[in-house]
Every structure is written in structure tokens, then in C-alpha cells.
Amino acid sequence: MGTSVLSLRIDHELLQRLRHHAARRGMSVQDYVVRTLIRDDFDERFQTAVEETERFYGSSDSEDEDQVRPSAGIR
């Protein structure tokens, strides 16, 4: 897998907050931002998979207590 460069122009206050968050974790701002983007991308892909699973198996409108929706507990 190759890499590419992404250049951003962001607000000074946001950059300061990112620096603070990264420093608390002992990371560079770049590593912190990349990790955050990866986590967000995973969350979106996981949510999409859950929604597709629910569509495939149908909506769980029934009151069957033995069944739990795949998205139970996901925000």
C-alpha cells in the first residue's frame, strides 16, 4: 500500500487542540490525525456493515426477547 500527501489549512485553535491531544498520547500531530481518521473510517464501515446486515435479515420489529438487533449498543 502506497502513501500520499495531504495538506490541510486549519484554524490555529484547532491545531492547538490537536497538539494537546497528541501530546497527551505521546504522539505527533500527524500520527494523531491519521489514527483519528482511521478510527472514524472503521466506525463508518462497521456501521454500514451493521445496516446491511439488518437489511439482509430484516427489521427486528418483533418482540422476540431471544433476538438482539445487530446494531444494539452502537451509537
C-alpha positions in Angstrom: 0.0 0.0 0.0 1.5 3.3 -1.1 1.2 6.6 0.7 0.1 10.1 -0.5 0.5 13.6 0.9 -2.5 15.5 2.2 -2.0 19.2 3.0 -4.5 21.0 5.2 -5.2 24.6 6.2 -6.8 24.6 9.7 -7.7 27.1 12.3 -5.0 27.9 14.8 -7.2 27.0 17.8 -8.0 23.6 16.3 -4.3 23.0 15.7 -3.5 23.8 19.3 -6.2 21.4 20.5 -4.8 18.7 18.2 -1.3 19.3 19.5 -2.6 19.0 23.1 -4.5 15.7 22.3 -1.4 14.3 20.5 1.0 15.3 23.3 -1.2 13.6 25.9 -0.8 10.4 24.0 2.9 10.9 23.2 2.2 11.2 19.5 3.0 13.7 16.7 0.0 15.7 15.4 0.3 13.9 12.1 0.1 10.4 13.8 -2.8 11.6 16.0 -4.8 12.9 13.0 -4.1 9.8 10.9 -5.1 7.5 13.8 -8.3 9.5 14.3 -9.2 9.3 10.6 -8.5 5.6 10.6 -10.8 5.1 13.6 -13.5 7.2 12.1 -13.3 5.3 8.8 -13.5 2.0 10.6 -16.6 3.2 12.6 -18.3 4.2 9.3 -17.5 0.9 7.6 -18.7 -1.0 10.7 -21.9 0.9 10.9 -22.5 0.3 7.1 -21.9 -3.4 7.6 -24.4 -3.5 10.5 -27.0 -1.6 8.5 -26.6 -4.0 5.6 -26.9 -7.0 7.9 -30.1 -5.6 9.3 -31.5 -5.1 5.8 -30.5 -8.6 4.8 -32.1 -10.2 7.9 -34.9 -7.8 8.0 -36.0 -5.4 10.7 -36.4 -6.8 14.1 -39.8 -5.3 14.9 -40.8 -8.5 16.6 -40.7 -8.6 20.4 -38.6 -11.9 20.5 -36.5 -11.4 23.6 -34.0 -14.1 22.4 -33.1 -11.9 19.4 -30.8 -8.8 19.6 -30.5 -6.3 16.8 -27.0 -6.3 15.3 -26.8 -2.5 16.0 -27.7 -2.9 19.7 -25.3 -0.7 21.7 -23.9 1.1 18.7 -24.2 4.8 18.7 
